């Protein structure tokens, strides 16, 4: 497995500066969460040369904006703008061999789903979402790019909270560039047995987000990290595990320590 860190967690004015720090701290890769209004041909070129310049490989690209997570919104204009942003990310992923992710929806839920967890998509919602997923996959088809489904917790999405529900859609599209992106923080809320859910996903896992139960660095909460990495080893996962959480403190101290911890877990 390779170790990555999400770009917003790393100090630096440019992706190159961030990657140079990660190289010093023991990371193999960087996941880029790029504001849409700062996305440009220059940033795209920087991504294309980042590994050669720093030794740190870009592995994930997400374009971020207030319209993120609105690809299935009832507002046609909002839906179209969100989908155009997602498609831009997919085009770059196809060119550079990166992963990106989509969800049915993303955002704070109101009302909170206190008594109705695990809502299921109806047939019409499923068909529409699968149609959009296939559009995204068409963009990366024939490349090393991937478009992945990420299960979210119930407070950020009404639907597709469980790994097993996302796997149904991954299997339905039956596409070599599809896959699952499990996130341990979201799973800590939704899954009864996190290692078992990872074993269920097995070879559908294409990328992993790491965050403890409190969305801090691994070891800061109550997740069973030995069990998590044991499950990843059991299914033969050899891809990237990416920190997507808070550093809670000086990243020049906490991020090198986190890399050492994760490296030890990988090798345990």
C-alpha positions as CSV (number, residue, x, y, z in Angstrom):
1,X,0.0,0.0,0.0
2,X,1.0,3.6,-0.6
3,X,0.4,6.5,1.8
4,X,-1.2,9.7,0.7
5,X,-2.4,12.9,2.3
6,X,-5.2,15.3,1.2
7,X,-3.9,18.6,0.0
8,X,-6.0,20.9,2.3
9,X,-4.2,19.3,5.3
10,X,-0.7,20.3,4.1
11,X,0.7,23.9,4.4
12,X,2.0,25.4,1.2
13,X,1.0,28.0,-1.4
14,X,1.2,25.5,-4.3
15,X,0.7,21.8,-4.9
16,X,4.5,21.5,-5.5
17,X,5.3,23.1,-2.1
18,X,2.8,20.7,-0.4
19,X,4.2,17.7,-2.2
20,X,7.8,18.6,-1.3
21,X,6.7,18.7,2.4
22,X,5.0,15.3,2.0
23,X,8.1,13.8,0.5
24,X,10.1,14.9,3.5
25,X,7.5,13.5,5.9
26,X,7.4,10.0,4.4
27,X,4.4,10.1,2.0
28,X,4.2,8.5,-1.4
29,X,1.3,10.4,-2.8
30,X,-1.1,13.4,-2.6
31,X,-4.8,13.6,-3.0
32,X,-5.8,17.0,-4.5
33,X,-9.0,18.7,-3.4
34,X,-8.9,21.8,-5.7
35,X,-11.3,24.7,-5.5
36,X,-13.1,25.0,-8.8
37,X,-12.4,28.8,-9.1
38,X,-8.6,28.0,-8.8
39,X,-8.6,25.2,-11.3
40,X,-6.7,26.1,-14.4
41,X,-4.5,24.8,-17.2
42,X,-1.5,25.8,-15.1
43,X,-2.6,23.7,-12.1
44,X,-3.4,20.8,-14.5
45,X,0.2,21.1,-15.9
46,X,1.6,21.2,-12.4
47,X,-0.3,18.0,-11.5
48,X,1.1,16.3,-14.7
49,X,4.7,17.1,-13.6
50,X,4.3,16.8,-9.9
51,X,5.8,13.3,-9.4
52,X,8.8,14.1,-11.6
53,X,9.4,17.3,-9.7
54,X,8.9,16.0,-6.1
55,X,8.7,12.2,-6.1
56,X,5.2,12.4,-4.7
57,X,2.5,11.1,-7.0
58,X,-0.9,12.7,-7.4
59,X,-3.5,9.9,-7.0
60,X,-6.9,11.6,-6.5
61,X,-8.5,14.8,-7.8
62,X,-11.7,16.3,-6.6
63,X,-12.9,19.8,-7.7
64,X,-14.7,21.5,-4.8
65,X,-17.3,24.2,-4.8
66,X,-20.7,25.1,-3.2
67,X,-22.3,23.1,-6.0
68,X,-20.5,19.9,-5.0
69,X,-22.8,17.1,-4.2
70,X,-25.7,18.5,-6.3
71,X,-25.5,16.2,-9.3
72,X,-29.0,14.8,-8.6
73,X,-30.6,18.0,-7.3
74,X,-34.1,18.9,-8.2
75,X,-32.9,22.3,-9.5
76,X,-31.9,21.7,-13.1
77,X,-29.4,24.5,-13.3
78,X,-27.6,23.5,-10.1
79,X,-27.6,19.9,-11.2
80,X,-26.1,20.8,-14.6
81,X,-23.4,23.0,-13.1
82,X,-22.4,20.2,-10.6
83,X,-22.3,17.6,-13.3
84,X,-20.1,19.8,-15.5
85,X,-17.7,20.2,-12.6
86,X,-17.6,16.5,-12.0
87,X,-17.0,15.8,-15.7
88,X,-14.1,18.3,-15.7
89,X,-12.5,16.3,-12.9
90,X,-13.1,13.1,-14.7
91,X,-11.4,14.4,-17.9
92,X,-8.3,15.3,-15.9
93,X,-8.4,11.9,-14.1
94,X,-8.5,10.2,-17.5
95,X,-5.5,12.2,-18.7
96,X,-3.4,11.8,-15.5
97,X,-4.5,8.4,-14.3
98,X,-6.2,9.6,-11.1
99,X,-9.3,8.7,-9.1
100,X,-12.3,10.9,-8.4
101,X,-15.5,10.2,-6.6
102,X,-19.2,10.9,-6.8
103,X,-22.1,10.6,-4.5
104,X,-25.9,10.7,-5.0
105,X,-25.9,13.8,-2.8
106,X,-23.6,15.5,-0.3
107,X,-24.5,18.1,2.3
108,X,-25.8,18.7,5.8
109,X,-29.2,17.0,6.2
110,X,-32.3,18.8,7.4
111,X,-34.2,17.3,9.0
112,X,-31.6,15.0,10.6
113,X,-32.2,11.3,9.9
114,X,-32.5,10.4,13.6
115,X,-35.2,7.8,13.1
116,X,-35.0,6.8,9.4
117,X,-31.5,5.7,8.7
118,X,-30.4,3.7,5.6
119,X,-33.0,5.2,3.2
120,X,-33.0,3.4,-0.1
121,X,-33.1,4.9,-3.6
122,X,-36.3,4.1,-5.5
123,X,-36.2,2.6,-9.0
124,X,-36.4,6.0,-10.7
125,X,-33.6,7.5,-8.6
126,X,-31.4,4.4,-9.1
127,X,-31.9,4.5,-12.9
128,X,-31.1,8.2,-13.1
129,X,-28.0,8.0,-10.8
130,X,-26.7,4.9,-12.7
131,X,-27.2,6.9,-16.0
132,X,-25.0,9.7,-14.7
133,X,-22.5,7.3,-13.3
134,X,-22.1,5.7,-16.7
135,X,-21.6,9.1,-18.2
136,X,-18.7,9.7,-15.9
137,X,-17.3,6.3,-16.6
138,X,-17.5,7.0,-20.3
139,X,-15.0,9.9,-19.8
140,X,-12.4,7.7,-18.1
141,X,-13.0,4.5,-20.2
142,X,-9.8,3.1,-21.6
143,X,-7.6,5.1,-19.3
144,X,-6.2,4.5,-15.8
145,X,-8.6,7.0,-14.4
146,X,-11.4,5.8,-12.0
147,X,-14.7,7.1,-10.9
148,X,-15.6,5.7,-7.5
149,X,-18.6,5.6,-5.2
150,X,-18.0,6.8,-1.6
151,X,-20.4,5.7,1.1
152,X,-21.3,8.8,3.2
153,X,-22.7,8.9,6.7
154,X,-26.4,9.7,7.2
155,X,-25.8,13.3,8.3
156,X,-24.2,14.1,5.0
157,X,-26.4,12.0,2.6
158,X,-29.8,10.4,3.0
159,X,-28.8,7.5,0.7
160,X,-26.0,5.0,0.0
161,X,-24.6,5.1,3.5
162,X,-23.6,1.5,3.7
163,X,-20.9,-0.2,1.7
164,X,-23.2,-3.0,0.6
165,X,-25.7,-0.5,-1.0
166,X,-22.9,1.2,-3.0
167,X,-21.6,-2.2,-4.1
168,X,-25.0,-2.9,-5.7
169,X,-24.4,0.1,-8.0
170,X,-20.8,-0.7,-8.7
171,X,-21.8,-4.1,-9.7
172,X,-24.7,-2.8,-11.8
173,X,-22.5,-0.6,-14.0
174,X,-20.0,-3.5,-14.4
175,X,-17.2,-1.2,-15.6
176,X,-13.5,-1.7,-15.2
177,X,-13.1,2.0,-14.2
178,X,-15.7,1.8,-11.5
179,X,-15.1,0.9,-7.9
180,X,-15.6,1.7,-4.2
181,X,-13.9,4.3,-2.1
182,X,-14.5,3.4,1.6
183,X,-13.9,6.1,4.1
184,X,-13.2,4.9,7.6
185,X,-14.8,8.0,9.3
186,X,-18.1,7.5,7.5
187,X,-18.0,3.8,8.1
188,X,-17.4,4.3,11.8
189,X,-20.9,5.8,12.0
190,X,-22.7,3.5,9.6
191,X,-21.1,0.0,9.6
192,X,-21.7,-2.5,12.4
193,X,-18.4,-4.2,11.6
194,X,-16.0,-2.1,9.7
195,X,-13.4,-4.8,8.8
196,X,-16.3,-7.1,7.7
197,X,-17.6,-4.4,5.4
198,X,-14.1,-4.0,3.9
199,X,-13.9,-7.8,3.3
200,X,-17.3,-7.7,1.7
201,X,-16.1,-5.0,-0.7
202,X,-12.9,-7.0,-1.5
203,X,-11.5,-6.3,-4.9
204,X,-14.1,-3.6,-5.6
205,X,-12.0,-1.3,-3.3
206,X,-10.0,1.1,-5.5
207,X,-9.0,3.8,-3.0
208,X,-9.3,4.4,0.8
209,X,-9.9,7.5,2.9
210,X,-8.5,7.4,6.4
211,X,-10.0,9.3,9.4
212,X,-10.6,8.1,12.9
213,X,-14.0,8.0,14.6
214,X,-13.7,11.7,15.5
215,X,-12.3,12.6,12.0
216,X,-8.9,13.2,13.4
217,X,-5.7,11.3,12.4
218,X,-5.6,7.5,12.9
219,X,-5.1,6.7,16.5
220,X,-6.9,9.8,17.8
221,X,-10.3,8.0,18.2
222,X,-11.6,4.6,18.9
223,X,-11.3,2.7,15.6
224,X,-9.6,-0.7,15.5
225,X,-6.8,0.2,13.1
226,X,-5.2,-3.2,13.3
227,X,-8.5,-4.8,12.3
228,X,-8.9,-2.3,9.4
229,X,-5.5,-2.8,7.9
230,X,-5.8,-6.6,8.6
231,X,-9.0,-6.6,6.5
232,X,-7.3,-4.6,3.7
233,X,-4.4,-7.1,3.7
234,X,-6.9,-10.0,3.7
235,X,-8.6,-8.8,0.5
236,X,-5.2,-8.1,-1.2
237,X,-5.6,-4.4,-1.4
238,X,-2.4,-2.8,-2.6
239,X,-3.6,0.7,-3.6
240,X,-3.4,4.0,-1.8
241,X,-4.6,4.9,1.7
242,X,-5.2,8.6,2.0
243,X,-5.6,10.7,5.0
244,X,-8.8,12.8,4.7
245,X,-9.3,14.3,8.2
246,X,-8.0,17.0,10.6
247,X,-4.4,17.2,11.7
248,X,-5.4,18.9,15.0
249,X,-2.2,20.7,15.6
250,X,1.0,21.5,13.8
251,X,1.1,19.4,10.6
252,X,4.8,19.5,10.5
253,X,4.7,17.4,13.7
254,X,1.5,15.4,13.3
255,X,1.7,14.4,9.7
256,X,5.2,12.8,9.9
257,X,4.1,10.9,13.0
258,X,0.9,9.8,11.1
259,X,3.0,8.5,8.2
260,X,5.1,6.5,10.6
261,X,1.9,5.1,12.3
262,X,0.3,4.1,9.0
263,X,3.5,2.6,7.7
264,X,3.7,0.4,10.8
265,X,0.1,-0.7,10.3
266,X,0.7,-1.6,6.7
267,X,3.7,-3.7,7.7
268,X,2.1,-5.3,10.8
